[in-house]
């Protein structure tokens, strides 16, 4: 059983998911600035803290995330993601 809520307030998106049977939760916030930059913050049963950024360009997206897992043995997690438009070579000018 999973219960979820999602609120969109202009540029702010608030999400919450709860699984009462397994006692798991997720609470997240996302702020979009002019559809070019988004910032995500969250807390869940598995992560103490999560922070992510996404910058959108015409042919390339760059994302960065940092999280601290609930299990201290795993250590912190960082990730950089590059998203490339699938038509970048066919539309190259």
C-alpha positions in Angstrom: 0.0 0.0 0.0 1.4 3.4 -1.0 -0.2 6.7 -0.4 1.0 9.8 -2.2 0.4 13.5 -2.5 1.7 16.0 -5.0 1.2 19.8 -5.0 2.2 22.2 -7.7 2.5 25.8 -6.6 3.7 27.8 -9.6 7.5 26.9 -9.7 7.4 24.8 -6.6 6.5 21.1 -6.6 6.0 19.3 -3.3 5.7 15.5 -3.2 5.1 13.1 -0.3 4.8 9.3 -0.4 4.0 7.1 2.6 4.0 3.3 2.9 2.3 2.7 6.3 2.8 -1.1 6.1 6.6 -1.0 5.7 6.9 2.4 7.6 8.7 4.0 4.6 8.4 7.7 3.6 9.6 10.2 1.0 9.3 14.0 1.2 10.6 16.0 -1.7 10.7 19.6 -3.0 11.6 20.8 -6.4 11.9 24.4 -7.5 12.0 25.3 -11.2 13.5 28.6 -12.3 12.3 29.6 -15.8 12.4 25.9 -16.9 16.1 26.3 -17.2 17.3 25.4 -13.7 15.7 23.1 -11.1 16.8 22.3 -7.5 15.6 19.2 -5.7 15.7 18.6 -1.9 14.4 15.5 -0.3 14.3 13.2 2.8 13.3 9.6 2.8 13.5 6.3 4.7 16.7 5.5 2.8 18.3 9.0 2.6 18.9 11.4 5.4 19.4 14.2 2.9 19.4 14.6 -0.9 20.3 17.7 -2.9 20.2 17.9 -6.7 20.6 20.5 -9.4 19.7 20.3 -13.1 20.6 22.9 -15.7 18.9 22.7 -19.1 20.5 23.9 -22.3 19.2 23.6 -25.8 21.2 20.5 -26.7 22.6 19.4 -23.3 21.4 18.9 -19.7 23.8 18.8 -16.8 22.8 17.4 -13.4 24.5 17.0 -10.1 23.2 15.2 -7.0 24.5 14.6 -3.5 23.0 12.3 -0.9 23.7 11.0 2.6 22.2 7.5 3.0 20.6 6.4 6.2 23.0 3.5 6.5 26.3 5.1 7.5 28.3 2.2 6.1 27.5 3.3 2.6 29.0 6.7 2.8 28.0 9.8 0.9 26.9 9.5 -2.8 27.7 12.1 -5.5 26.6 11.9 -9.2 27.1 14.0 -12.3 24.7 13.3 -15.2 25.0 14.6 -18.8 21.9 14.4 -20.9 22.5 14.9 -24.7 19.7 15.6 -27.2 19.4 12.4 -29.3 19.3 14.6 -32.5 22.4 16.6 -31.6 24.4 15.2 -34.6 21.5 15.4 -37.2 20.6 18.9 -36.2 24.3 20.1 -36.0 24.8 23.5 -37.7 
